Amino acid sequence: MTITFSAVILAGGQARRMGGVDKGLQLFRNKPLFEHVYHRLQPQITDIAINANRNQHIYAQSGLPVFSDELAGFQGPLSGILTGLQRAQSDFVLFVPCDSPFFPIDLFSKLKQAVISQHALLAYAHDGEREHPTFCLVSTTLAPALADYLASGERRMLKFMLQHHAIAVDFSHDHTAFKNLNTLSDLQA
């Protein structure tokens, strides 16, 4: 049986630390942030969509499918992950945030190897010092459990992941790759 994979760029947040602008559309090196992430992701996996809760028409100009959270009110990355899992036509979905343009070029292959070799439903990146749960590969079979988790009022990603025996995948060889651009001054640096 062939296991299928797709990917979602998470661009659905409120970007409070950026003054509430649409983070994925902010320019970094003369291109919107989400485009940097897309170009980094594209050689790794071909089926890519964008989760955005604002300015969908602008994201759609990329030619990629765009969808918003099913849950209203900007409920955090797990809300985008839930909708991504529910709409996926694949067995697993790779999620990456729109504000980290330097993530490892072997992100997908290492997360994929972890879930396949260990028969896991979920894997996420760890840089040797801290977890990066928004860089994750999640089985679509976890959608009902995630919906229940969110319905209970929980929003903590790592707690959900650990409840489902997630595997932390070591990226300590490239720990600066997960640097995210959270403020407007980060974009200028």
N, C-alpha and C positions, 0 to 999 in steps of 0.2 A: 504494500500500500504506500502510495506517495503522499508525503506530508507537504501541504502547501503553505506559503507564507505571503504576507503582504505587510505594508508599513503605513504608519500615520505620523505626520508631523503635527505635534501639539502646539497650536497657536491660539488657543481659546481663552487664555487668561486675561485678567484685568490689568496687569503690568503696573501695579500700585507704585513700585519703586521707580518706575519710569514716568510717573505723573499721570498714569491712566491711558497713555497712548496705546495703540495697537502695536505691541512689541514686534511681532513678526514682519511688520511693514516698515520698521525703522531702518534707515540706511546705515550700512556698515560697509566701508570700502566701496561706496557708490552703488551698492545693490541692497535690496531688502534682505533682512536677516534670514527669512524663511528660504530665500533662494540659495543662500550659502549652504544651508542645511540640506536642501533638496539636492544640490550638486554633489555634496559629500555622500549622500545616501544613494543616489542614482546608480553608481557602479556596483553597489552592494546588493540591491534588490530592485525589481522593476515595477511592481504593483504598489504605487504610492498615492496616498490621499492626504488632505489637510483637514484638521479639525480647527475651525475658526468660528467664533461667536459674533464677530463683527466684520464688516467689510468683505463679505464673502465674494462679492462681484470682483473685487480687486485680486484676491487670491485666485479666483477662477481664471483670470487672464493668463495664468501659468499653464493652463491646459489640464491641470490636475483636478480630480474630483474634490469637492469641498463640502463639508458637512458641519453642522453645529451640534452642541450637546443636546440630548433629549431632555435632560434635567435643566430647568430654568435657573437663572440667578448666579452664574459663574461659580459653580460649586467645587472648583479645583480640578487638577489633572485627572483624578480618577473618574470624573464625570465624562471627560473626553475619551478616556480609555474605555469606559463602559459603552458609549455610543459606537466607538470604533470596533469593539468586539461584536456588538449586536449587528452591525451592518456588513461585517467582513464576509467575504466569500471564501476565505482561506481557513486553514486549521489553526494557524498562529498569526499574531499581529505584532510587528516590531513597532515600538513607540519611541520617538525622540522629540525633545523639546525644540522649539523654534529659536531659542536664544543661545545655543551652543554650537557655533559653526566649526569647531575644531575636533569634534568627537572622532574616535579612532576609525580608521578605514577598514578595520577588521571587526567592528562592533557586531554586525549581523552574523558573521561566520562563527565568532566565538560564542555568542549567545545561542545560536542554533546548535552548535556542537554540544553545548551544555544540556539543553533540553532533550536532545535526541539520545545522547550517551547515558544520561541519568534518568530517562523516562519521566521528566519533570513537566509540569504545566506552566512554569514561570521561571524566568531567569532575569537578572538585572546586573548592571555594571557596578563594580567596586574598584576604586583607584588605589587600593592599598592603605588608604587613610580613612576614606569615608564612602558611604553608599551613595549611589546615584540612581534611585529607583525610577526616575522618569525615562531612563534608558533601559527599556525592558522588552522582553519577548514573552507574550502572554497567549496561552491557549484560549481559543474562543469558547471552549467548554466552561470557562470560569465566569462567563457573563452573568448567569443567574446568581451565583454566589456574590459577585461584585454588586449587582443590583440590590440584593438583600443587605449587604454591608452598608451601602450608601443610604438605603431606606432607614437603617437603624440610627442614622445621624453621624456615622463615622466618616472621616475624610483622610485619615493617615495612611499613606501609601504603603510604607514599610510594614506596618502592622498587618494590613491585608495580605501582603506578599508572604510574610513569615507564617501566617495562618495556613497558607497553601503551599508550604515547604519550598519556597523560592530558593533558587541557587544564586549565590553571589559569585559573579564571574570576575576573575582577577584581571584588571587592566593596569596594574601598578607600573608596568613598563612605560606607560604613557599617561601618568596621572594628571598632567596639566591639560590633557585633551578635553576634559569635562568642564573647563572654565566656561561659565555662562556670563552673558552680557546683560546685567540687570538694570543698569542706570544709563541715562543719556551720556554721561561722561565716559562710561565703559566703551561706548560706541566710538568716541573720539580718540581713545587711547591707542 
